[in-house]
Amino acid sequence: MATFVIEEELRTVLLAMSAVTDIVGTRIWDEYFRNDTYPAIVFEIDSENRENALNGRGGMVFADVNIICRADTRLASRTLAEAVRVNGDISPGTGLAGYSGNFDAWLEDMQMAAVPKNDKGNAHWYDVNMSFVISWSEAI
């Protein structure tokens, strides 16, 4: 049986969303931003909680996942976040909010931030930080 790796699954799902890839191409990473080409997405697994089944073996895994949508303008970062949330649709379910497949996801919170560029000037990148809870079944 293949091992379930949430980072691989999450990147695969995001790359399958046309509204997302129309904006970022393949710039979706599970580690910090690899270069200064934006817009881009970085996600990080903040925590994993493993719940045992009654038989004492594995059951469900619940992970807190932070997805950062970064762009050069506030509007562009918000547009990217909306693509992640609903994948160009008008309601959750086709995007990551409400996603159900090899894992289930639901959006808990979104926050905006201006992040100073490292050029010692006044320029900023704009982030939308999206907090998701993602769950999946552990192999039993």
Number of C-alpha atoms within 10 A of each C-alpha: 4 5 7 13 8 16 15 11 14 21 17 12 15 20 18 13 18 16 22 27 19 12 17 20 13 14 18 25 19 16 12 12 17 12 8 10 12 18 21 26 29 19 22 16 17 10 12 14 11 16 15 14 12 8 8 9 11 15 16 16 16 18 19 17 22 20 22 27 28 29 25 17 16 17 11 19 26 19 19 27 23 22 24 25 25 21 24 18 13 11 12 18 16 18 27 24 22 17 19 16 9 13 16 17 23 19 18 12 11 14 10 16 14 15 12 13 13 10 8 7 8 8 13 17 19 24 27 24 22 20 20 22 19 24 21 19 16 16 12 11
